């Protein structure tokens, strides 16, 4: 049984500046008590060292039916569905991960570079034809990763509006349980229809490859497709948009990257560290009593791991609250850590490197079209970013 003792503070959520985590996070110790959204008292992890330790420890579970959120009261805690590997532990997780790892190797992702560049060039040209000013989110940041993941999975791009709307509801902090469940069912049904279509007309995309394996049920493939489809466009789209906002509001760093495009690889890693768009982190549940940092975590107690706090840990990063595109951001946990580390991280890196390089090259006078404080931030979503980004050139 989990504790429901009164008095533990809530998860810090209030930002004072758009690009920095809630300042209250820095005031917490490495491991402190917090109250989760359902009233359960659990733990908050804020340091880089403890974050990696928890995420690599099989005694802390990812299982969906055990999950408690520190900020969302619309979590259903239903039994994890087959194929929903992000909410499973070994050995179930291992089976699915092994099937998918071969689809996301560095070599295979590198083969996609020419196509990602072509897609990015097309959208830069489309934005230019639209004319200045334009909203970077629908014109550039969102369609590029959406088209890439659609081609990778074999999803018709014409259907993007449907799954983008569903994923937006699924990731909303204000959606009800019923709305979240409806969004999940909508994407699942869409993926089941896609699987039936691929069985009749196979292609060389990932979903057809999974069908050819003949080891997965349609339900498993549907849920795998759901996870890949949402993760494949939501995260990178928000990094492209928020990263651009960050560069445009840090002119010294923008100039640095403009003057030396070879910095882009390091710049992407620094932006990932500095922004950490999974801004409320991730959750785990103790499967047994575990001693951590001198504290006893009891079996059944939930933990919230703050990835933004870990990526701003002064014990791990020099001057962590400063954006330095030529710094040393290696070792960040923006993609998580352990067996659940982001499967598509190499593709995301490729899309961001090409996206930022192309954007700055094609629009040398790119600037915000409104005041920085007028840009609507995604405080109401589990993935941080901007809802829109009006730019001019």
C-alpha positions in Angstrom: 0.0 0.0 0.0 1.2 3.5 -0.8 1.3 6.3 1.7 -1.2 9.1 1.7 0.4 11.2 4.4 -0.6 14.9 4.3 1.9 17.7 4.0 4.2 16.7 1.1 4.3 19.5 -1.5 3.1 19.0 -5.0 5.4 18.6 -8.1 6.9 22.0 -9.0 5.2 23.2 -12.2 5.3 26.9 -12.3 8.0 28.4 -14.5 9.2 32.0 -14.1 11.0 32.1 -17.4 9.9 30.2 -20.6 13.2 28.3 -21.1 14.0 27.3 -17.5 12.5 24.6 -15.4 10.5 25.6 -12.3 12.9 27.2 -9.9 11.5 25.1 -7.0 13.2 22.1 -8.5 16.6 23.5 -7.7 15.6 24.0 -4.1 14.8 20.3 -3.5 17.3 17.8 -2.4 18.3 14.9 -4.6 15.4 12.9 -3.3 12.4 14.5 -1.7 8.8 13.8 -0.9 6.0 15.0 -3.2 2.3 14.4 -3.5 1.1 12.9 -6.8 -2.0 13.9 -8.7 -4.2 11.2 -7.0 -3.1 12.3 -3.5 -0.5 9.5 -3.0 2.8 10.6 -1.4 5.9 9.5 -3.3 9.3 10.7 -4.3 10.9 13.3 -6.5 14.3 12.6 -8.1 16.2 15.7 -9.3 19.9 14.8 -9.7 21.7 13.4 -12.7 23.3 10.6 -10.8 20.1 9.4 -9.1 18.1 9.8 -12.3 20.4 7.4 -14.1 20.4 5.0 -11.2 16.6 4.8 -11.0 16.1 4.5 -14.7 18.7 1.7 -14.9 17.4 -0.3 -11.9 14.8 -3.1 -12.7 13.5 -2.8 -9.2 11.7 0.4 -10.4 8.9 -0.5 -12.7 7.4 1.2 -15.8 4.3 -0.9 -15.9 1.2 1.2 -16.8 -1.1 -0.3 -14.2 1.3 0.8 -11.4 2.0 4.2 -12.8 1.0 7.4 -10.9 1.5 10.8 -12.4 2.7 13.8 -10.4 0.8 16.2 -12.5 -2.0 14.5 -14.5 -5.3 13.2 -12.9 -6.4 11.8 -16.3 -4.2 8.7 -16.1 -6.5 5.6 -16.3 -4.1 3.0 -14.7 -5.6 0.3 -16.8 -3.7 -3.0 -17.5 -1.0 -2.4 -20.1 -2.1 -3.4 -23.5 0.0 -5.8 -25.6 2.6 -4.0 -27.6 2.6 -0.9 -25.4 6.2 -1.5 -24.6 6.9 2.0 -23.1 4.7 0.8 -20.2 6.2 -2.6 -19.7 9.2 -4.2 -17.9 11.4 -7.1 -19.0 10.8 -9.7 -20.3 7.8 -8.3 -22.2 9.5 -5.1 -23.0 12.7 -6.9 -24.1 10.8 -8.9 -26.7 9.2 -5.9 -28.4 12.4 -3.8 -28.1 14.4 -6.5 -29.8 12.0 -6.6 -32.7 12.2 -2.8 -33.2 15.9 -2.1 -32.6 16.9 -3.3 -36.0 14.5 -0.8 -37.6 16.2 2.1 -35.8 19.9 1.4 -36.1 22.3 4.3 -36.7 23.1 2.8 -40.1 19.5 2.6 -41.2 18.8 6.1 -39.9 21.8 7.5 -41.8 20.3 6.0 -45.0 17.3 8.4 -44.4 19.4 11.5 -44.4 18.9 12.4 -48.1 15.2 12.0 -47.8 15.0 14.0 -44.6 17.0 16.7 -46.3 14.7 16.6 -49.3 11.6 16.9 -47.1 13.2 19.8 -45.2 14.2 21.7 -48.3 10.6 21.3 -49.6 9.1 22.8 -46.5 11.6 25.6 -46.4 10.7 26.5 -49.9 7.0 26.2 -49.0 7.5 28.6 -46.1 9.2 31.0 -48.4 6.3 30.8 -50.9 3.9 31.5 -48.0 5.8 34.7 -47.4 6.8 36.6 -44.3 5.6 36.4 -41.6 4.7 32.7 -41.1 4.0 30.4 -38.3 7.0 28.0 -38.0 5.0 25.3 -36.3 2.5 24.3 -39.1 4.8 25.5 -41.9 8.1 23.8 -40.9 8.5 22.2 -37.4 5.4 19.9 -37.4 5.2 18.7 -41.0 8.8 17.6 -41.3 8.9 14.9 -38.6 5.3 14.0 -39.3 6.1 13.2 -42.9 9.3 11.4 -42.0 7.6 9.1 -39.5 4.7 8.5 -41.8 7.0 7.4 -44.6 9.0 5.2 -42.1 5.9 3.5 -40.8 4.0 3.4 -44.1 1.2 5.7 -42.8 -0.5 7.8 -45.5 0.5 11.4 -44.9 -2.9 12.6 -46.0 -4.2 11.1 -42.6 -1.9 13.3 -40.5 -4.6 15.8 -39.3 -6.5 12.9 -37.7 -3.6 11.5 -35.7 -2.2 14.9 -34.9 -5.5 15.9 -33.3 -5.7 12.6 -31.4 -2.1 12.8 -30.1 -2.7 16.4 -29.0 -5.6 15.3 -26.8 -3.6 12.3 -25.5 -0.8 14.6 -24.4 -3.0 17.3 -23.0 -2.8 18.0 -19.2 -6.4 19.3 -19.2 -8.1 16.4 -21.2 -10.4 14.2 -19.2 -9.9 10.4 -18.8 -12.7 9.9 -21.3 -11.0 12.2 -23.9 -7.7 10.5 -23.4 -9.3 7.0 -23.8 -11.1 8.1 -26.9 -7.9 9.5 -28.4 -6.1 6.2 -27.7 -8.9 4.2 -29.2 -9.1 6.4 -32.3 -5.4 5.9 -33.0 -5.6 2.2 -32.3 -8.5 1.7 -34.7 -6.7 3.7 -37.3 -3.6 1.5 -36.9 -5.7 -1.7 -37.1 -7.2 -0.4 -40.4 -3.7 0.4 -41.6 -2.5 -3.2 -40.7 -5.3 -4.7 -42.7 -4.4 -2.5 -45.6 -0.7 -3.5 -45.4 -1.6 -7.2 -45.3 -3.4 -6.8 -48.6 -0.8 -4.5 -50.1 2.5 -4.8 -48.3 5.3 -2.3 -48.9 8.9 -1.8 -47.6 7.8 0.4 -44.7 8.2 -0.6 -41.0 4.6 -1.8 -40.4 4.8 -4.2 -43.3 8.1 -5.4 -41.9 6.4 -6.2 -38.6 3.6 -8.0 -40.3 6.2 -10.1 -42.2 7.8 -11.2 -38.9 4.6 -13.2 -38.2 5.3 -13.1 -34.4 3.0 -10.2 -33.4 -0.8 -10.0 -33.2 -2.7 -7.1 -34.9 -3.3 -5.6 -31.4 0.4 -5.7 -30.6 1.3 -4.0 -33.9 -1.4 -1.5 -33.5 -0.1 -0.3 -30.1 3.5 -0.4 -31.3 2.4 1.8 -34.3 0.6 4.2 -31.9 3.7 4.7 -29.8 6.0 5.2 -32.8 3.6 7.5 -34.6 3.1 9.9 -31.6 6.7 9.9 -30.4 8.0 10.2 -34.0 6.4 13.6 -34.6 5.4 15.2 -31.3 8.9 15.3 -29.7 11.0 16.4 -32.7 8.4 18.9 -33.9 8.5 20.6 -30.5 12.3 20.5 -30.4 12.5 22.2 -33.8 10.0 24.9 -32.8 11.2 25.5 -29.2 14.9 25.2 -30.4 14.3 27.9 -32.9 12.6 30.1 -30.3 15.6 29.6 -28.1 18.1 30.5 -30.8 16.1 33.6 -31.8 16.0 34.8 -28.1 19.7 34.1 -27.6 21.3 36.1 -30.3 24.9 35.4 -29.3 24.3 31.7 -29.6 22.4 32.2 -32.9 25.4 34.1 -34.3 27.7 31.4 -33.1 25.8 28.7 -35.0 25.3 30.9 -38.1 29.1 31.6 -38.3 30.0 28.0 -37.7 27.4 25.5 -39.1 29.7 22.6 -38.1 28.6 23.2 -34.5 25.2 21.9 -35.3 25.8 18.4 -33.9 26.9 19.8 -30.6 24.3 22.5 -30.7 21.5 19.9 -31.0 22.8 18.0 -27.9 23.0 21.3 -25.9 19.5 22.3 -26.9 18.3 18.8 -25.9 19.9 19.2 -22.5 19.0 22.8 -22.0 15.3 22.5 -23.0 14.4 18.9 -22.0 10.9 19.0 -23.5 9.7 16.0 -21.5 9.4 18.7 -18.9 7.7 16.7 -16.1 10.1 13.8 -16.5 9.0 10.2 -16.2 7.6 8.0 -13.5 8.5 4.7 -11.9 7.1 2.5 -9.1 9.2 0.6 -6.6 8.6 -3.2 -6.9 10.3 -3.9 -3.6 11.9 -1.9 -0.7 14.9 -0.1 -2.1 17.5 2.1 -0.3 18.3 5.1 -2.4 20.5 8.0 -1.4 20.1 7.0 2.3 16.3 6.9 2.0 14.1 3.8 2.1 11.8 3.7 -0.9 9.0 1.3 0.1 7.5 -1.3 -2.3 4.6 0.3 -4.2 5.8 3.9 -3.8 5.9 6.0 -6.9 8.8 8.1 -8.1 8.8 11.1 -10.4 12.1 11.5 -12.1 12.7 15.1 -13.3 14.7 15.0 -16.5 14.9 18.8 -16.7 16.4 19.0 -13.2 18.9 16.2 -14.0 20.0 18.0 -17.1 20.5 21.2 -15.1 22.5 19.5 -12.3 25.5 21.6 -11.4 27.3 18.4 -10.1 27.2 17.1 -13.7 27.2 20.1 -16.0 29.3 23.2 -15.8 27.2 26.4 -15.6 24.1 24.3 -16.4 21.6 27.2 -16.6 23.6 28.8 -19.4 23.0 27.9 -23.0 26.3 27.2 -24.6 26.2 25.6 -28.1 29.9 25.0 -28.0 29.8 23.5 -24.5 30.0 19.9 -23.5 26.5 18.5 -23.1 27.4 14.9 -23.4 25.7 12.6 -20.9 22.4 14.4 -20.9 19.2 12.4 -20.2 16.8 14.2 -22.5 16.2 10.8 -24.2 15.9 9.0 -20.9 18.3 6.3 -19.8 18.3 2.5 -19.4 16.2 0.0 -21.3 13.5 2.6 -22.1 15.9 5.1 -23.6 14.2 6.7 -26.7 14.2 4.2 -29.6 14.1 6.9 -32.2 16.8 9.2 -30.8 19.1 8.9 -33.8 16.3 9.9 -36.2 15.4 12.8 -34.0 19.0 14.0 -34.0 19.2 13.8 -37.8 15.9 15.7 -38.2 17.1 18.4 -35.8 20.6 18.8 -37.4 19.1 19.1 -40.9 16.2 21.2 -39.7 18.2 23.9 -37.9 21.0 24.0 -40.5 18.5 24.4 -43.4 16.4 26.9 -41.6 19.4 29.2 -40.8 20.9 28.8 -44.2 17.7 29.5 -46.1 16.5 32.3 -43.9 19.6 34.3 -42.8 17.4 37.1 -41.5 15.0 34.9 -39.5 13.5 36.6 -36.5 10.5 36.5 -34.2 7.5 38.3 -35.7 6.1 39.1 -32.2 7.6 39.8 -28.8 9.2 36.8 -27.1 6.7 37.1 -24.2 3.8 36.8 -26.6 4.7 33.4 -27.9 2.3 30.9 -26.5 4.1 28.2 -24.6 2.9 24.6 -24.1 2.5 24.7 -20.4 -0.7 22.7 -20.8 0.9 19.7 -22.5 3.2 16.8 -21.3 5.6 17.7 -24.1 6.9 21.3 -23.7 7.3 23.6 -26.6 5.4 26.4 -28.3 1.8 26.3 -29.7 2.8 28.6 -32.5 5.9 30.6 -33.5 5.3 33.6 -35.8 8.6 34.4 -37.6 9.7 36.9 -40.2 12.7 37.2 -42.5 
